[in-house]
Amino acid sequence: MTAPVGTSPSSSSDIPLRIISGIFWAIIGIAIVLALAIVLLSSNVFLAISNYLQIIAAIAGAIAFVYAYYRYGRPDCLLYAAGAFGLWGASNSAWYVNTILGRRNEVFPGLIDIGIIASILILTVAYQHAFPRKRVAGKILLGILAFAFIVPLAILITTGISLPTLMTFLYFFACGSLLIIGLIHSLGEYPLILTGTLLFAIAFMIYPIRETFFLANPFLNVIGVFVFSGLSLIVLGLIPACKKITSTAALA
C-alpha cells in the first residue's frame, strides 16, 4: 500500500528511504526541545547546537535528494532541491565560520546573503519542476505578495536606502516568491512540504530584520530552529512525493 503523499514513507521494501525518514524526524524532535531551551535558557551552547543542526540538515538533505534522484527515476526537481540545500549549507557554513572568527557583526549584509537568497530561488525552481500548476485563491496570493513588498518598503521608507535595507527587500522577495510559486504548484496538497516551506520562509523574513534592528534579542535566535525544522520537513515530504509521481508516470 502506497504511503500518502506528503507523509513519511512506511514501506518495508525501501529501507534506505525509511532510514532517511527516521533521521529527519529525529531532527524535528530535537528541534522542539532546542526551541524551548533557546527561549527559556540563555546559553550560547544551544545556539551552537542550532547552527550545527542547520548545516547538518542542509547537507544531509542534499545527499538524500541526490540519492533519491538516482533511485527514483531521476526527476529534475530533486537535483534542484539538492542544489538549493547544498548551496544553503555552504552559505550557512561560511556564516558560522565568520561568527567563530569573531566577525559576527560583519555577516550581514554580504556575499553570504547572496548565496542564501540564491538557494531560496533554486528551491522555488525545484517546486516548479516537481508539481503541476493549480488554481489558488487570489486573496491568499495577493496577501503574501502584499506582505512581501509592504514590509521591506516600509523599512526602506523609514530608515532610508542602504545595503541592509536592500538586502532585506531581496530576502522578502525571494521568500514571497517561494511561497507564491509553491502554492501555485500544488504545495497545498503536500502538508509536510508546505509546513516546512512556511517555517523556512518565515525564518528568512525575520532574519534580515533581526540582523538590522534586533541583533541582541535572544528570543529571535529561535529562527535557527525554524530553519532546520523546515529543511527536514521539506525532505520528508518532497522525496516520497517525487517517488510517487515518478512511479505513477512510469505506470501510465
Protein Blocks (a to p, Z undefined) as FASTA:
>chain_A
ZZdehiacfbfklmmlmmmmmmmmmmmmmmmmmmmmmmmpccfklmmmmmmmmmmmmmmm
mmmmmmmmmmnopaaklmmmmmmmmmmmmmmmmmmmmmmnopmmmmpgcfklmmmmmmmm
mmmmmmmmmpccddddfklmmmmmmmmmmmmmmmmmmnopafklmmmmmmmmmmmmmmmm
mmmnoplmmmklmmmmmmmmmmmmmmmmmmmmmmmlmklmmmmmmmmmmmmmmmmmmmmm
mmmmmmmmmmZZ
